Every structure is written in structure tokens, then in C-alpha cells.
Amino acid sequence: MKTVVLIPCYNESKTIEKVVCDFKKALPHADIYVYDNNSTDNTDIIAKEAGAIVRYEYKQGKGNVVRSMFREIKADCYIMVDGDDTYPAEPAKEFEKLIINGEADMVIGDRLSSTYFQENDRPFHNTGNRVVRKFINLFFKSELNDIMTGMRAFSYNFVKSFPIQSKEFEIETEMSVFALINNFKIKEIPVEYRDRIEGSESKLNTYRDGYKVIMMIAALIRDERPLLFFSSISVLLLIIAGAYFFPILFKYFSTGQVLKIPTLIMIATVVIIAVIIFFAGVILHVLKKQNRDNLEHHLILLNEINNEE
């Protein structure tokens, strides 16, 4: 059984040596990969000297880095962690055990049930984590505690089945939703979170990245729950149409006259659009179900290949 530790990095020279050494100590049998994402502070050199295997991704953004890591590396257990030394290495043993034993396809390092809100001094980040968690749990009928954590473990089947769309920090949200939608086994383990050391700067932008995460959630609901998404739009349009139609109808009952003909034409148009949108959602729902069936066949094929090897 092969375990790898994957560390995406961009300008983490202050902390990368400690992160590599900590994980080498916690998992001495694991290969440690540092994927450098155009760092300008010698992060790659420091990582090599610490004993990591260094590779490069030249498309900027964490999502692009994760895509390359998942495509290029084959293992039985993948442990991914940020290179900023905000997560301890010791829980990695338990992460590995859950993946190797087949108890989970994705293990989530749950910061929010631990020390995150005490250590993190950026209030908008705290609020953002809570809001995203509530949205995901509401729309995807889950009870996850931490949606956007930077420490996770994955099985081979998850990694080789995950079609990454994100380019930047919204990748964590996409991972969580993909696992929920496709019925992968998920485990959460509380992990201690510590804020960055002095001199180590976060690459997150509260407003820009928050906006991207919100857009990602909306896109995921559209793509993964198309019937819900398009039905909601249809219902909204029908409510608007009804708000204009019923006064005209009541006026007709009281006077016998049909008034506001142009408004009635617009109402009819809106109703037709609502019906079309609804049936578009039905068609996309059927296609999504077929995609899930194809994924199941893909996973069966992956298992057969692994057994043969």
C-alpha cells in the first residue's frame, strides 16, 4: 500500500521545511510531494533540501495544482495539506488508516469543531466558513462540520474519479460536494488549527475568494441538483406572473371586462418560459442520473484494475 503526502505551495518559504519534516516524521514510509505554483521565494529549493519530491505547476491557482497532483500521482492513500503549517501532522496516521482500511473515500480534517475560531483572527473568514457550511448542508442534505478545510485524505477511487473544474481556492468546496453527490464515504476528524506564523502571509482574499466560493456553490447546485435549481426558477417566475394575473382576473369577475391586454400577453410569455425552464431541469436531471450511473461503472472498472495489479 502506497501513501503520498501532497503539499500545494505558493511562496511558503517560512514554513515549508517544517511541514515536510513533520510529515516525514509522522509518516516515514510516505512519499512527500511539494507542488510549487510559481513561487518567488525559493520554496522549491527549501522543500528539496528538506527531502520532498518537488514538482511544478505553472498555471496559477490551487485548483490547477490539485488537478496536476491528482492526474500525475498514483497511490492507495493521498493526504493533502497546505504548506503554511496551520495543520498538525500527527492526525495523518489516522487519516491514512481510514483510507487504507476502506472506511472512507475522503477524510476531512475538521478545524471548525476544534481551534479554528480561536486561532483565526479574520472575522469575515469565520463568517464565510459558517455560511458556506450551512448552504452546503441545506442543499445537499448533509451534516458536514467543515467544508473548506485544507487538510484531507483521499482514496485512489476518489482521486481518479474527481473531474476538477475549480482553478483556485474554491477547490475544497467542490471536493466536498462531489463526495456528497456521488455517495463517497466521508469521515471527519477534528484537527487542531493554528494561525500562520509571523511573516507568513495568507494568499486568500476575503471578498474575492468569498465571491468565487458563492459562485461555485450556485454552479454546483445548478449542475448537481438541476431539477431543484430550475424548478425554483420556474416557481419564482410563476409567482411573478400570478402577482400580475390575479388582479386582472378579479377585475374580470367583477366587471366582465378584460383589461391590460399587453400585460396578459407578457404574463403568458413568462408562464411559457417557466414551463420550458422546468422541463429543461427535468431533462438535465435525467442526464445527471445517467452520469452517476457512468461514474459507478467507472468505479467498478477502477476496482477491477486495482485487483488485477
MONORUR-V341749 format. One record per backbone hydrogen bond with DSSP energy under -1.0 kcal/mol. CO is the residue of the C=O (numbers start at 1). NH is the residue of the N-H. E is the energy in kcal/mol with one decimal. If there is no record, write none. Layout:
CO_NH_E + CO_NH_E
This chain:
2_76_-2.3 + 2_77_-1.9 + 3_31_-1.8 + 4_79_-2.7 + 5_33_-3.3 + 6_81_-2.3 + 7_35_-2.1 + 9_37_-2.7 + 12_15_-1.1 + 12_16_-2.5 + 15_19_-2.1 + 16_20_-2.6 + 17_21_-2.4 + 18_22_-2.7 + 19_23_-2.1 + 20_24_-2.1 + 21_25_-1.9 + 22_26_-2.1 + 23_27_-2.7 + 27_30_-1.8 + 31_5_-2.9 + 32_53_-3.3 + 33_7_-2.5 + 34_55_-2.5 + 35_9_-2.8 + 36_57_-2.3 + 42_46_-2.2 + 43_47_-2.3 + 44_48_-2.2 + 45_49_-2.2 + 46_50_-1.4 + 47_52_-2.4 + 48_51_-1.4 + 53_34_-2.8 + 55_36_-2.9 + 61_65_-1.7 + 62_66_-2.8 + 63_67_-2.1 + 64_68_-1.8 + 65_69_-2.4 + 66_70_-2.7 + 67_71_-1.9 + 68_72_-2.4 + 69_73_-1.8 + 77_4_-2.5 + 78_154_-2.8 + 79_6_-3.4 + 80_152_-2.3 + 86_194_-1.9 + 89_92_-1.9 + 90_93_-1.3 + 91_95_-2.2 + 92_96_-2.8 + 93_97_-2.1 + 94_98_-2.1 + 95_99_-1.9 + 96_100_-3.0 + 97_101_-2.3 + 98_103_-1.8 + 98_104_-1.3 + 99_102_-1.3 + 105_155_-2.1 + 106_187_-2.1 + 107_153_-1.9 + 108_110_-1.1 + 108_189_-2.8 + 110_191_-1.9 + 111_114_-1.9 + 111_116_-1.6 + 115_119_-2.4 + 116_120_-3.1 + 122_126_-1.7 + 123_127_-2.5 + 124_128_-2.6 + 125_129_-2.4 + 126_130_-1.8 + 127_131_-2.6 + 128_132_-2.6 + 129_133_-2.1 + 130_134_-2.3 + 131_135_-2.5 + 132_136_-2.7 + 133_137_-2.4 + 134_138_-2.1 + 135_139_-2.7 + 136_140_-2.3 + 137_142_-1.2 + 151_109_-2.4 + 152_80_-2.8 + 153_107_-2.4 + 154_78_-2.4 + 155_159_-2.2 + 156_160_-2.4 + 158_161_-1.2 + 158_162_-1.0 + 162_164_-1.3 + 167_64_-1.5 + 168_171_-1.4 + 170_174_-1.9 + 171_175_-2.4 + 172_176_-2.1 + 173_177_-2.3 + 174_178_-2.5 + 175_179_-2.2 + 176_180_-2.0 + 177_181_-3.0 + 178_182_-1.9 + 179_184_-2.1 + 180_183_-1.2 + 185_105_-3.1 + 185_106_-2.1 + 187_108_-3.1 + 189_110_-2.2 + 197_200_-2.0 + 205_209_-2.5 + 206_210_-1.2 + 207_211_-2.4 + 208_212_-1.9 + 209_213_-2.2 + 210_214_-2.2 + 211_215_-2.5 + 212_216_-2.2 + 213_217_-2.5 + 214_218_-2.3 + 215_219_-2.4 + 216_220_-2.6 + 217_221_-2.6 + 218_222_-2.2 + 219_223_-2.7 + 220_224_-3.4 + 221_225_-2.1 + 225_229_-2.6 + 226_230_-2.8 + 227_231_-2.0 + 228_232_-1.9 + 229_233_-1.5 + 230_234_-2.2 + 231_235_-2.7 + 232_236_-2.3 + 233_237_-2.4 + 234_238_-2.4 + 235_239_-2.2 + 236_240_-2.1 + 237_241_-2.6 + 238_242_-2.7 + 239_243_-2.2 + 240_244_-1.1 + 241_245_-2.2 + 242_246_-2.4 + 245_249_-2.4 + 246_250_-3.0 + 247_251_-2.0 + 248_252_-1.9 + 249_253_-2.1 + 250_254_-1.7 + 251_255_-2.2 + 252_256_-2.6 + 260_264_-2.0 + 261_265_-2.2 + 262_266_-2.1 + 263_267_-2.5 + 264_268_-2.5 + 265_269_-2.0 + 266_270_-2.5 + 267_271_-2.4 + 268_272_-2.3 + 269_273_-2.4 + 270_274_-2.4 + 271_275_-2.3 + 272_276_-2.4 + 273_277_-2.7 + 274_278_-2.2 + 275_279_-2.3 + 276_280_-2.1 + 277_281_-2.1 + 278_282_-1.8 + 279_283_-2.4 + 280_284_-2.5 + 281_285_-2.1 + 282_286_-2.0 + 283_287_-2.3 + 284_288_-2.6 + 285_289_-2.0 + 286_290_-2.0 + 287_291_-2.2 + 288_292_-2.1 + 289_293_-2.1 + 290_294_-2.3 + 291_295_-2.2 + 292_296_-2.2 + 293_297_-2.0 + 294_298_-2.3 + 295_299_-2.6 + 296_300_-2.2 + 297_301_-2.2 + 298_302_-2.3 + 299_303_-2.3 + 300_304_-2.1 + 301_305_-2.3 + 302_306_-2.5 + 303_307_-2.4 + 304_308_-2.0 + 305_309_-1.9
